[in-house]
Amino acid sequence: MAEPVVNATDFLEPRWYSIIENCSISYKAMNSPEAVEREKALHDELTSLSKQQSEALQTAVYMRMDPQMAAAYDMRAKRISELCKLLGDYKPK
């Protein structure tokens, strides 16, 4: 039998649970309605992707991820990383 593409237990480390906390920014820095909307849209996307990642890992506990599921997981992980950088570096104009 082939090795699983993703071992769900690898992602049970505490660092995965705090991804949103590590990626948040202060609302105090916002100074325009456009900046607030942009930050909110980024945060909403991050929340949605994080939920999808969590659901994928919960499913992987019971059945292994096939290559297509693993590729989708990896793409979401990359986007989450991009969003974290955007939110962490976000400075309204």
N, C-alpha and C positions, 0 to 999 in steps of 0.2 A: 504494500500500500504506500502511496506517495505521501511525502511530508505535507502537512497543511501549509498553504501559502502564508497565512497569518495565524500565529498562535495567540488566541484571545487573552491568555494569561499574561502575555508580555505587556499588555496595556492596562493592567490593574495597578500600576505604580501610582503613587500620590500625585506625581507631576501631571498626569493626564486629567486628574479631577479638577485642577485649578486653572485650566487653560483660559477660561473666560476672565477669571480674577486677574490673571497676569496680563491680559490684553485690554483692560479697561482704561479709559481716560477720564479725566475730571470734566464734569459738565460746566464747572466754573470758568473754564478757558474759552467757552463758546461766546462769541460776540455778535453773531448775526443769525437770522432765521435759516439762511441757506446752510451755514456751517452746522447748525443743530440738526437739520434734516439729513445732511450728508453723513454726519456721525451716527445718527440714529439708523440710517439705512445700512451702514457698515456693521453696526452692532447687531441689528436684526439678522443680517446674513450670517454673521458669526454664530449667533445663537441657533439658527436653523441648521447650519452645517454641523455644529457640535452635537445637536440632538440626533442628526442622522448618523454621525460617527458612533455615538453611544448605542443606538439601535443596532447598527451593524455589528458592534462588538458583542452585544447581548445575543444576537442571532448566531454569531460565530462560536459561542460557547456550546451550542447544540449541534451545529453542522458547520463544516469547514467552509471558508470562503472559496468560491471558484475564482478563476483568474479575472473574470469580468467584474465580480464584486470587489476583488482586491484592487483592481485598477481604479474603480470608482472611489474606493476608500482612500487610495493614495492621492487621487486628484483633489478630494475634499481636504485631505491633510495639507496639501500644498496651498490651497486657497485659504485655509484657516491660518496658516503661517503668514501669508500675504496680508490678511486682514489684521492680524495681531501687529504686524509692522506698521500698517497704515494707521491703526488706532493708536498705537504707541507713539508714533511720530506726528500724529495729526495736530496741525496748528492752523486754526482758522485765519483767513486773510483779513 
